[in-house]
Amino acid sequence: MIDSTEAGVAPRLWHLRGDALVALGRLAEAVDVLRSALLEAERLQLRDRQWRVAASLARALRGLGRREE
């Protein structure tokens, strides 16, 4: 797995890692990774990826009880 959230890593990889962390119940970590994925997808103007990552991020935040974010 990816050990960092440095710029240049494909948003798809961060998205996959974030979803895996959610599945493992590591929601706080997942939120950080998914936020990085979303920022990178926005930077690269990958609209379809932005929507997918945003949905995953919303699920992770909901799991943490942070619906308002």
Rosetta blueprint (number, residue, H / E / L):
1 M L
2 I L
3 D L
4 S L
5 T L
6 E L
7 A L
8 G L
9 V L
10 A L
11 P H
12 R H
13 L H
14 W H
15 H H
16 L H
17 R H
18 G H
19 D H
20 A H
21 L H
22 V H
23 A H
24 L L
25 G L
26 R L
27 L H
28 A H
29 E H
30 A H
31 V H
32 D H
33 V H
34 L H
35 R H
36 S H
37 A H
38 L H
39 L H
40 E H
41 A H
42 E H
43 R H
44 L L
45 Q L
46 L L
47 R H
48 D H
49 R H
50 Q H
51 W H
52 R H
53 V H
54 A H
55 A H
56 S H
57 L H
58 A H
59 R H
60 A H
61 L H
62 R H
63 G H
64 L L
65 G L
66 R L
67 R L
68 E L
69 E L
